[in-house]
Amino acid sequence: RRKSRLKTEQYESEAVRSFSVVTHDRSLDLITKTPEMRDVWVRALTLLLMRKNEDKTPGDQFERYLRMQWNRADTDRSGSLTLPEVKALLRKMNIMAKKQWVSEKMKEFDDDHNGTMDFEEFQRFMRALGEQRYDVKSIIRDIQKEAGASRQTESNLTAQQLCHFMNTVQRSRTESLWTVEGALKVIREATHEENATSLTPMQFASLLDDKANSAFDPISMKEGCGDNISRYMSLPLSHYWINSSHNTYLTGDQLQGNSTSDQYTFVLQRGCRCVELDCWDGAVGVPEGNRGDDPIITHGHTLCTKILFRDVIKAINAAAFTHNPYPVILSIEMHCSQRFQEKMYEICEEIFGEQLQYLPENWESDYLLSPEELKNKILVKGKRAKPASVAGGKLEDLEDSDSSDEDEAEPDDPELKSKSKEAKAAQAAAKKKLKDKGKGAKDEKEHKSKISANWSKLIYLVATHFKGFDQPGKPYEMSSFAEGKTKKLCEQSREAFIEYNQRQLSRVYPFGGRVDSSNLDPILAWAAGCQLVALNFQTGDCPMWLNFGKFLENGSTGYILKPAYMRGTGPKLLPCHLSVCVLSCQRLPNNHASSDIVDVYVQVELHGVYGDSQVKRTGVVPDNGFNPSFNGGKGEEFSFEIQEREVAILKFLVMDEDFGQDDMIGQCCIPVTCIRPGIRHVPLYDTYNGPVNYAGILCKFSIDYI
């Protein structure tokens, strides 16, 4: 017992000296010698991040890209590169160049004639190379023609022509008219010249490639989507799509994955507002440091590791409202005996305190409170004993709890059937390993006992079985729907599902056979008004890309107001015709160990309901990842007829054609309602939604309403 107490004291001492650095796909935990030293590190790193994220002038982007590439190549920090080093660097930048050509260019730009290139010489060489943007030159010729120039040349773009371009091709409903004076100001900022009156093709390209010209409407990305954020967040909770996580504690698969409290910090910082906790009785030393009275979190009857419930609650409390005041939902899957439920109650009361939102004894409203009214509140979702039972009557059994909601019948879907077979084989192997180790039931005993009266007090969203659309429940009652059941309900009774979700919350979770932690397609559930579509955040797949792109809206707060027809307050939007012309890609990374230059094509996919989903792709541009242009710079155009643009998402995949299997270079997902018309920059993200710095696609978008 003394040894256990010492370990607890050591843990608490380390906690006040610790901090974590969390990126889009990993985290690093650090311990300093003193709490004061920790604070210094945190302030310094925060300052560096703030400076890194400060807006730069558009003309700086290409220079920053070149500096990054240069620093990687100049490994000996000599300040210069030899001919072999320059050629190797060009290959890493996806530029196909023969040695003789590189040698001639080095001589052309080698001002001091020393046979090497310093950064200034390299920068001038690359800017000259960058001027060969066939797509930009084609755009300039079109602008000059439309602006009434007497001759269309490949010369600079004047202030008058830039003004015409911004007021015709680029103007959206949320942007004001440009003036020549405003265009001159932009030109002078981009060129760093006081008297400049025009832009070179390279300078104009920097404007087009800048994040300020993003295809994702910046108004939609702001908190409130152009409205006052408090007003935007003032409707009932059931009127929002809510960013949600499945089995949040896992960092890997569902059978042998590692569990960590850091994953809760990770998903909350990524905008998630609903996390899942699978709670079990603890045991002495399970996990290490447990004195035997602390509940644990794990994926039961598997080889997944175990973590303390207390550590998870601490992590949630630390990260929940750091940068986002809107409510966080804890979806509890309860497997604990009453004794451990009491401990869970004590831990939540101790750590969350006044942040816990309690369910009123006499509920009178027809709707839940709004995110605005629930700011900085923790909402616990789970099974709750009935008020009469709490007063002294018979308590409900756990066998009727939310955990049994997650039992599924054999699926009809061919993909899910295949996964079901794979899952059964994997689960059998995991059970055998557990049996061989003498673990399983002993460590993770599921108790069919009664729900603690105290724990019931914490429940704000009451988990209940779905009884049918003709038997609606109270606004605070919510049901969980398996992937297969959700698909059936959406196909057979979508309108009834939408109406049901106007008052009550629905949580949708992946099919249990997805032991590889793959994800379900969230769009079908979103299209039925389901608020909480729980996804495995640790997996980089198409559903997580769609989820990331969708929840960029409203300032990444994790709450997006559903369209009027899903709230019962208005009609659907008109169908539309979306035209996407893929012009070029820029500065694609080369991830090949052999430094093979990529052969690029772009796949454009529309993800929507029923007939809206479509896939298109460009031709391949071989041996060019630096500035590949499609169709000689004129682009390849694709058309999409969209019936329900409120739920449709446009996905871009930049691919490297290869033998066997093509490799993904980057992806980007944008809700159709958030697309800006005009010639726009599409930023790229990697498999785990981290930014692919300086890379992107240049596309022309136009939207006509049918």
C-alpha positions in Angstrom: 0.0 0.0 0.0 2.9 2.3 0.9 4.5 1.6 -2.5 1.3 2.3 -4.3 1.0 5.7 -2.4 4.5 6.6 -3.4 3.8 5.9 -7.0 0.6 8.1 -6.8 2.6 10.9 -5.3 5.3 10.6 -7.9 2.6 10.6 -10.6 1.1 13.8 -9.2 4.5 15.4 -9.0 5.2 14.6 -12.7 1.8 15.9 -13.7 2.5 19.5 -12.7 5.9 19.4 -14.6 4.5 17.9 -17.8 3.2 19.1 -21.1 2.4 17.6 -24.4 3.2 18.6 -28.0 0.3 17.3 -30.2 0.5 17.3 -34.0 -2.1 16.1 -36.5 -0.9 12.4 -36.3 1.2 12.0 -33.1 2.0 13.4 -29.7 5.1 13.9 -27.6 5.0 14.0 -23.8 7.7 15.9 -21.9 8.6 16.3 -18.3 10.7 19.3 -17.0 12.6 19.6 -13.7 10.2 22.2 -12.3 6.7 23.6 -12.9 8.2 27.0 -13.7 10.4 25.5 -16.4 7.4 23.8 -17.9 5.6 27.2 -18.0 8.6 28.7 -19.8 8.6 25.9 -22.4 4.8 26.2 -23.0 5.0 30.0 -23.4 8.0 29.8 -25.8 6.4 27.1 -28.0 3.1 28.9 -28.0 4.9 32.1 -29.2 6.7 30.2 -32.0 3.4 28.7 -33.2 1.7 32.1 -33.1 4.5 33.6 -35.2 4.4 30.7 -37.6 0.7 31.1 -38.1 0.8 34.9 -38.7 -0.4 35.9 -42.1 2.4 36.5 -44.6 2.2 38.7 -47.7 1.4 36.6 -50.8 4.8 37.1 -52.4 6.6 35.5 -49.5 5.1 32.0 -50.0 7.4 30.9 -52.9 10.4 32.2 -51.1 9.5 30.3 -47.9 9.1 27.1 -50.0 12.5 27.6 -51.6 14.1 28.3 -48.3 12.7 25.1 -46.8 14.0 23.0 -49.8 17.3 24.7 -49.6 17.8 24.0 -45.9 17.1 20.3 -46.5 19.7 20.2 -49.3 22.4 22.2 -47.6 23.2 19.5 -45.1 26.7 20.7 -44.3 25.5 24.3 -43.8 28.1 25.6 -46.2 25.7 28.2 -47.7 26.2 26.8 -51.2 25.3 23.8 -53.4 27.4 22.0 -55.9 26.1 20.7 -59.3 25.3 17.2 -58.0 23.6 18.7 -55.0 21.5 21.1 -57.1 20.5 18.2 -59.4 19.5 16.0 -56.4 17.5 18.9 -55.0 15.6 19.4 -58.2 14.6 15.7 -58.2 13.4 16.1 -54.6 11.3 19.0 -55.9 9.8 16.8 -58.6 11.7 18.6 -61.4 13.0 16.5 -64.3 16.2 18.0 -65.5 19.2 16.6 -67.4 22.7 17.2 -65.9 23.8 19.3 -68.9 20.8 21.6 -68.6 21.4 22.1 -64.9 25.1 22.8 -65.5 24.2 25.5 -68.1 21.7 27.1 -65.7 24.2 27.1 -62.9 26.6 29.0 -65.1 23.9 31.5 -66.1 23.0 32.4 -62.5 26.4 31.9 -60.9 27.3 35.6 -60.4 30.6 35.0 -58.6 31.7 32.2 -61.0 32.8 29.8 -58.2 31.0 26.7 -59.7 28.4 26.6 -56.9 25.1 28.3 -56.1 24.3 30.3 -53.0 20.6 30.8 -52.0 20.2 34.1 -53.7 21.4 32.6 -57.0 19.3 29.5 -56.5 16.2 31.7 -55.8 16.7 33.7 -59.0 17.1 30.5 -61.0 13.9 29.0 -59.5 11.9 32.2 -60.1 12.9 32.1 -63.7 11.8 28.5 -63.8 8.6 29.4 -62.1 7.7 31.9 -64.8 7.0 28.9 -67.0 3.4 28.5 -65.7 1.4 27.7 -68.8 -1.8 27.8 -66.8 -1.2 31.3 -65.5 -0.1 32.7 -68.9 -3.3 31.3 -70.3 -5.4 33.0 -67.6 -3.6 36.3 -68.2 -4.3 36.1 -72.0 -8.0 35.4 -71.2 -8.2 38.4 -68.7 -6.5 40.7 -71.2 -9.0 39.6 -73.9 -12.0 40.1 -71.7 -10.7 43.4 -70.3 -10.6 44.7 -73.9 -6.8 44.9 -74.4 -5.8 45.6 -78.0 -3.4 42.7 -78.0 -3.3 39.6 -75.9 0.3 38.9 -74.9 2.1 37.0 -72.2 3.2 40.2 -70.6 2.4 41.6 -67.1 -1.1 42.0 -65.7 -2.0 45.7 -65.1 -4.0 47.1 -62.2 -7.0 47.7 -64.5 -6.9 44.1 -65.7 -6.5 42.7 -62.2 -9.5 44.8 -61.1 -11.6 43.4 -64.0 -10.6 39.8 -63.1 -11.5 40.2 -59.5 -14.9 41.8 -60.2 -15.9 39.3 -62.9 -14.3 35.9 -62.6 -13.5 36.0 -58.9 -16.4 37.9 -57.4 -18.7 35.9 -55.1 -21.8 37.1 -53.3 -19.8 37.7 -50.1 -17.1 39.9 -51.7 -17.3 43.6 -52.5 -16.3 45.3 -55.7 -12.6 46.0 -56.3 -11.3 49.4 -57.4 -8.2 50.2 -59.4 -6.7 51.9 -56.3 -7.3 48.7 -54.3 -5.7 46.6 -57.1 -2.6 48.9 -57.1 -2.3 48.4 -53.3 -2.3 44.6 -53.7 0.2 44.8 -56.6 2.6 47.0 -54.5 2.3 44.7 -51.5 3.0 41.6 -53.7 6.0 43.2 -55.5 7.4 45.2 -52.6 7.7 48.1 -54.9 6.2 51.5 -54.1 5.5 52.5 -57.8 4.6 49.1 -59.3 1.6 49.1 -61.6 1.5 45.5 -62.8 2.3 41.9 -61.9 4.6 39.4 -63.7 3.1 36.0 -64.3 5.1 34.6 -61.3 3.7 37.3 -59.0 0.2 36.8 -60.2 0.7 33.0 -59.7 1.6 33.8 -56.1 -1.7 35.6 -55.6 -3.6 32.7 -57.1 -1.7 30.0 -55.0 -2.1 31.9 -51.7 -4.4 30.6 -48.9 -6.3 33.9 -49.2 -7.6 32.6 -52.6 -8.7 29.3 -51.1 -11.6 27.5 -52.8 -13.1 27.1 -49.3 -15.2 30.2 -48.7 -13.5 32.1 -45.8 -16.8 33.4 -44.6 -18.0 29.7 -44.0 -14.8 29.0 -42.2 -15.3 31.8 -39.7 -17.2 31.2 -36.4 -20.8 31.9 -37.1 -20.4 31.4 -40.9 -20.9 35.2 -41.4 -23.5 35.5 -38.7 -22.9 36.5 -35.1 -21.6 33.3 -33.4 -23.9 33.6 -30.4 -26.9 33.8 -32.7 -25.6 31.0 -34.9 -25.3 28.8 -31.8 -28.6 29.7 -30.2 -30.8 26.9 -31.6 -31.5 23.5 -29.9 -28.7 21.0 -29.8 -30.6 18.7 -32.1 -30.3 21.2 -34.9 -26.6 20.8 -35.3 -24.2 18.2 -36.8 -21.7 17.5 -34.1 -18.1 16.3 -34.6 -17.9 12.8 -32.9 -15.4 10.1 -32.1 -15.7 6.4 -31.8 -13.8 4.4 -29.1 -11.8 7.6 -28.6 -9.1 6.0 -26.4 -7.7 3.8 -29.1 -4.7 4.7 -31.3 -4.8 1.6 -33.5 -7.1 -1.3 -34.3 -10.0 -2.6 -32.3 -8.4 -5.8 -31.1 -4.8 -5.1 -30.1 -4.7 -1.3 -30.3 -3.0 0.9 -27.7 -5.2 2.9 -25.4 -4.1 6.3 -24.2 -5.7 9.4 -22.5 -3.6 11.5 -24.9 -6.0 10.5 -27.7 -8.8 12.5 -26.0 -6.6 15.6 -26.0 -5.8 14.9 -29.7 -9.4 14.6 -30.9 -10.7 17.6 -28.8 -7.9 19.8 -30.3 -9.1 18.6 -33.7 -12.6 20.0 -33.1 -14.3 16.8 -31.8 -17.1 17.5 -29.3 -18.4 14.0 -28.5 -15.9 11.4 -27.1 -16.6 7.8 -26.1 -15.5 6.0 -22.9 -15.9 2.3 -22.4 -15.8 1.8 -18.6 -14.9 -1.4 -16.8 -14.1 -2.4 -13.2 -10.4 -2.0 -12.4 -8.1 -4.4 -10.5 -4.9 -4.1 -8.5 -2.1 -3.3 -10.9 -4.5 -3.1 -13.9 -3.2 -0.9 -15.3 0.0 -0.3 -13.4 -0.5 2.0 -10.5 -4.2 1.0 -9.9 -4.8 0.2 -6.3 -7.8 -1.8 -7.2 -10.5 0.7 -6.7 -10.2 2.8 -9.8 -12.4 2.1 -12.9 -10.6 1.6 -16.2 -11.2 2.3 -19.9 -10.5 -0.3 -22.6 -12.1 -2.3 -25.4 -13.4 -5.3 -23.5 -12.4 -8.9 -24.2 -9.6 -7.9 -26.5 -5.9 -7.4 -26.3 -6.2 -3.6 -26.2 -4.3 -1.9 -23.4 -6.1 -0.4 -20.4 -6.0 3.1 -18.9 -7.4 4.7 -15.8 -10.8 6.4 -16.0 -9.4 9.2 -13.8 -6.6 9.9 -16.3 -9.1 10.2 -19.2 -11.4 12.6 -17.2 -8.3 14.7 -16.3 -7.3 14.8 -20.0 -10.8 15.8 -21.1 -11.0 18.5 -18.4 -7.7 20.0 -19.5 -8.5 20.1 -23.2 -12.3 20.5 -23.5 -12.6 24.2 -23.4 -9.0 25.5 -24.0 -9.9 27.0 -27.4 -13.5 26.1 -27.8 -16.3 27.0 -25.3 -19.0 24.8 -26.8 -20.3 21.7 -25.0 -18.5 18.3 -24.9 -20.6 15.1 -24.8 -19.2 12.0 -23.0 -20.8 8.9 -24.5 -20.5 6.3 -21.8 -20.6 2.6 -22.5 -21.0 1.2 -19.0 -19.7 -2.3 -17.9 -19.0 -1.4 -14.3 -20.4 -2.7 -11.0 -22.2 -0.3 -8.7 -19.1 0.1 -6.5 -17.0 1.3 -9.5 -19.9 3.5 -10.8 -19.8 5.3 -7.4 -16.1 5.9 -8.0 -16.8 7.2 -11.4 -19.3 9.6 -10.0 -16.8 10.8 -7.4 -14.1 11.4 -10.0 -16.4 13.3 -12.3 -17.7 15.5 -9.5 -14.2 16.2 -8.2 -12.6 17.0 -11.6 -15.5 18.5 -13.6 -17.3 20.2 -10.8 -19.7 22.9 -11.9 -19.0 22.1 -15.6 -21.3 19.1 -15.3 -24.8 19.8 -16.8 -27.6 18.1 -14.8 -31.0 17.0 -16.2 -33.8 19.0 -14.6 -36.2 16.9 -12.5 -39.3 18.3 -14.2 -38.5 18.6 -18.0 -41.1 20.8 -19.7 -39.4 22.0 -22.9 -40.0 20.5 -26.3 -36.3 20.9 -27.2 -32.8 20.6 -25.7 -30.8 23.7 -24.7 -28.6 25.3 -27.4 -24.8 25.1 -27.7 -24.8 28.8 -26.6 -26.7 28.0 -23.4 -24.5 25.0 -22.8 -21.1 26.7 -23.2 -18.3 25.2 -21.1 -20.6 22.3 -20.0 -19.9 18.6 -19.9 -22.9 16.5 -21.1 -22.8 12.9 -19.9 -24.7 10.5 -22.1 -25.7 7.0 -20.8 -28.4 4.9 -19.2 -30.1 6.5 -16.3 -32.2 5.0 -13.5 -35.8 6.3 -13.5 -36.5 9.0 -11.0 -38.8 6.7 -9.0 -36.1 4.0 -8.9 -33.5 6.5 -7.6 -35.9 7.4 -4.8 -35.8 3.9 -3.5 -37.5 1.6 -5.9 -35.9 -1.0 -8.2 -33.0 0.2 -10.3 -32.6 -0.7 -13.9 -30.2 -3.5 -15.0 -27.2 -2.7 -17.0 -28.2 -5.3 -19.6 -30.6 -2.7 -20.8 -27.8 -0.1 -21.0 -26.2 1.6 -24.0 -23.7 -1.2 -24.2 -26.4 -3.6 -25.5 -27.4 -1.0 -28.1 -24.1 -1.9 -29.8 -25.1 -5.5 -30.5 -25.7 -6.0 -34.2 -27.4 -8.5 -36.5 -25.5 -10.0 -39.4 -25.3 -7.2 -42.1 -26.8 -7.5 -45.5 -24.2 -5.1 -47.2 -21.6 -7.1 -49.2 -18.7 -4.9 -47.9 -19.8 -5.3 -44.3 -20.4 -9.1 -44.8 -16.8 -9.4 -45.9 -15.5 -7.4 -42.9 -17.7 -9.5 -40.6 -15.9 -12.7 -41.8 -12.5 -11.1 -41.3 -13.5 -9.8 -37.9 -14.7 -13.2 -36.6 -11.4 -14.8 -37.5 -9.5 -11.9 -35.8 -11.7 -12.0 -32.7 -11.2 -15.8 -32.4 -7.5 -15.3 -32.5 -7.6 -12.6 -29.9 -9.8 -14.7 -27.6 -7.3 -17.6 -27.9 -4.4 -15.3 -26.9 -6.4 -14.0 -23.9 -7.2 -17.6 -22.9 -3.5 -18.6 -23.3 -2.5 -15.7 -21.1 -5.1 -16.5 -18.5 -6.8 -13.2 -19.0 -10.1 -12.0 -20.1 -13.0 -12.6 -17.8 -10.8 -12.2 -14.8 -9.6 -8.7 -15.8 -12.7 -7.5 -17.6 -15.8 -8.8 -15.9 -19.0 -7.3 -17.2 -21.5 -6.8 -14.5 -25.2 -7.2 -15.1 -25.8 -5.2 -11.9 -27.9 -2.2 -11.3 -27.2 1.4 -12.2 -25.9 3.5 -9.3 -28.3 6.2 -8.1 -25.5 8.7 -7.8 -24.1 7.9 -11.3 -27.7 8.5 -12.7 -27.6 12.0 -11.4 -24.8 12.9 -13.9 -26.7 11.7 -16.9 -28.0 14.6 -19.1 -28.6 12.7 -22.3 -30.4 9.5 -21.5 -29.5 6.4 -23.7 -32.6 4.6 -24.8 -33.5 1.9 -27.3 -35.1 3.1 -30.5 -38.7 2.1 -30.6 -39.7 3.5 -34.0 -40.5 6.8 -35.6 -44.1 6.5 -34.4 -43.0 6.5 -30.8 -40.9 9.6 -30.3 -39.3 10.1 -26.9 -38.3 13.1 -24.8 -35.8 15.6 -26.3 -33.1 14.4 -23.8 -33.5 10.7 -24.8 -31.1 9.6 -27.5 -30.5 6.3 -29.3 -27.4 4.8 -30.9 -27.7 3.2 -34.4 -25.4 0.6 -35.9 -24.0 1.3 -39.3 -26.2 -1.4 -41.0 -29.4 -0.3 -39.3 -28.7 3.3 -40.1 -28.4 2.5 -43.8 -31.7 0.6 -43.8 -33.5 3.4 -42.0 -32.1 6.0 -44.4 -33.1 4.0 -47.5 -36.6 3.1 -46.2 -37.6 6.0 -44.0 -35.3 9.0 -44.6 -38.0 11.7 -44.3 -39.2 10.2 -41.0 -35.6 10.0 -39.8 -35.0 13.7 -40.6 -38.2 14.6 -38.7 -37.2 12.4 -35.7 -33.8 14.2 -35.6 -35.4 17.6 -35.3 -36.1 17.0 -31.6 -33.9 14.1 -30.6 -30.2 13.3 -30.9 -29.0 10.2 -32.9 -25.6 8.7 -32.6 -24.3 6.5 -35.4 -21.3 4.2 -34.9 -19.3 1.9 -37.2 -20.1 -1.8 -37.8 -18.5 -4.0 -35.1 -16.7 -6.0 -37.8 -14.5 -3.0 -38.6 -11.8 -4.3 -36.3 -9.2 -2.5 -38.5 -10.7 0.8 -37.2 -11.9 1.7 -40.7 -14.8 4.1 -40.9 -18.3 4.2 -42.2 -19.4 6.7 -44.9 -20.9 9.5 -42.8 -22.8 11.3 -45.5 -25.8 9.0 -45.6 -26.3 9.5 -41.8 -25.7 13.3 -42.1 -28.3 13.4 -44.9 -30.9 11.9 -42.5 -30.2 14.6 -40.0 -28.2 12.4 -37.6 -26.2 14.7 -35.4 -23.4 12.4 -34.1 -21.6 10.2 -36.6 -18.9 8.6 -34.5 -15.6 7.9 -36.4 -12.2 6.4 -35.6 -10.0 9.5 -35.6 -6.8 7.4 -35.6 -7.6 6.2 -39.1 -6.6 8.2 -42.2 -9.3 7.2 -44.7 -12.0 8.8 -46.9 -14.7 9.1 -44.2 -12.2 11.0 -41.9 -11.2 13.2 -44.8 -14.9 14.1 -45.4 -15.4 14.7 -41.7 -12.3 17.0 -41.5 -13.4 19.0 -44.5 -17.0 19.3 -43.3 -16.1 20.5 -39.8 -13.8 23.2 -41.1 -17.0 25.1 -41.3 -18.0 27.4 -38.4 -14.5 27.9 -37.2 -13.8 24.2 -36.5 -16.0 24.5 -33.4 -17.4 21.0 -34.0 -20.9 22.3 -34.4 -22.5 23.0 -37.8 -26.1 24.2 -38.2 -28.1 21.7 -40.2 -30.0 23.1 -43.3 -33.4 24.6 -42.9 -35.3 21.6 -44.3 -33.7 19.3 -41.7 -34.8 21.7 -38.9 -38.3 21.9 -40.3 -38.0 25.6 -40.9 -37.7 25.9 -44.7 -37.4 24.1 -48.1 -34.4 22.4 -49.7 -32.0 24.5 -51.7 -32.4 24.4 -55.5 -30.4 21.8 -57.3 -27.2 23.1 -59.0 -24.8 22.5 -61.8 -21.1 22.6 -60.6 -18.3 22.9 -63.1 -14.7 22.2 -62.0 -11.8 22.9 -64.4 -8.5 21.4 -63.1 -5.8 23.7 -64.4 -2.6 22.6 -62.6 -0.8 21.5 -59.4 2.0 23.2 -57.6 5.0 22.1 -55.6 3.9 18.5 -54.9 6.1 16.7 -52.4 8.2 13.8 -53.4 7.9 11.0 -50.9 9.6 8.3 -52.9 12.7 6.9 -51.2 14.3 6.6 -54.7 13.4 10.2 -55.5 11.5 9.1 -58.6 9.6 12.0 -60.1 5.9 11.7 -59.8 3.5 11.1 -62.7 0.5 13.2 -61.6 -3.2 13.0 -62.2 -6.1 14.5 -60.2 -9.3 12.6 -59.3 -12.4 14.7 -58.5 -15.1 12.9 -56.6 -18.5 14.2 -55.6 -19.8 12.5 -52.4 -23.5 12.9 -51.8 -26.8 11.0 -51.5 -28.1 8.5 -54.0 -27.5 9.8 -57.6 -25.3 12.7 -56.7 -22.1 10.7 -56.1 -19.7 10.7 -59.1 -16.0 10.3 -59.9 -14.0 12.1 -62.6 -10.2 12.2 -63.3 -7.7 14.1 -65.4 -5.1 12.6 -67.7 -1.6 12.0 -66.4 1.2 14.6 -66.6 4.4 12.5 -66.5 7.7 13.4 -64.7 6.5 16.7 -63.2 5.4 17.3 -59.7 6.7 20.9 -59.5 4.1 22.6 -61.7 2.2 20.1 -63.8 -0.4 21.7 -66.1 -3.3 19.9 -67.6 -4.3 20.2 -71.3 -1.4 22.7 -71.9 -2.6 25.0 -69.1 -6.1 25.3 -70.3 -7.3 22.6 -67.9 -9.6 19.7 -67.9 -13.3 20.5 -67.1 -15.8 18.3 -65.3 -19.5 18.8 -64.7 -21.6 17.6 -61.8 -25.4 17.8 -61.5 -26.2 18.0 -57.8 -29.7 17.5 -56.4 -28.9 18.0 -52.7 -25.9 20.3 -52.3 -26.6 20.8 -48.6 -25.0 17.5 -47.8 -22.7 17.0 -50.9 -18.9 17.2 -50.5 -16.3 17.6 -53.3 -13.2 15.6 -52.8 -9.9 16.1 -54.6 -7.2 13.4 -54.8 -3.8 14.2 -56.3 -2.3 10.8 -57.3 1.0 9.5 -58.5 0.4 6.9 -61.2 2.6 3.9 -60.4 3.0 0.2 -61.3 0.6 -1.9 -59.3 -1.0 0.7 -57.0 -1.2 4.4 -57.4 0.0 6.5 -54.5 -1.9 9.4 -52.9 0.1 12.6 -52.8 -2.6 14.8 -51.1 -6.3 15.2 -50.7 -8.8 18.0 -49.9 -12.6 17.8 -49.2 -14.9 20.9 -49.4 -18.6 21.0 -48.8 -20.3 22.1 -52.0 -22.1 24.9 -50.2 -18.7 26.3 -49.1 -17.1 26.4 -52.6 -16.1 29.9 -53.9 -16.6 30.5 -57.6 -13.7 31.6 -59.7 -10.1 30.5 -60.2 -9.2 29.2 -56.7 -6.4 27.5 -54.8 -7.3 24.0 -53.4 -5.0 23.3 -50.4 -3.8 19.7 -49.9 -3.7 17.6 -46.8 -2.0 14.3 -46.1 -3.6 10.9 -45.1 -4.1 12.2 -41.5 -5.4 15.6 -42.5 -2.1 17.4 -41.8 -1.3 20.2 -44.3 1.0 19.5 -47.2 2.8 22.8 -47.0 3.1 25.0 -50.1 1.3 22.4 -52.3 -2.1 22.7 -54.0 -4.3 22.5 -57.0 -5.4 25.5 -59.1 -9.0 25.0 -60.3 -11.8 27.1 -61.9 -15.2 26.7 -60.3 -18.6 27.9 -61.5 -22.0 27.1 -60.0 -25.3 27.5 -61.8 -28.7 26.9 -60.1 -31.2 24.7 -61.9 
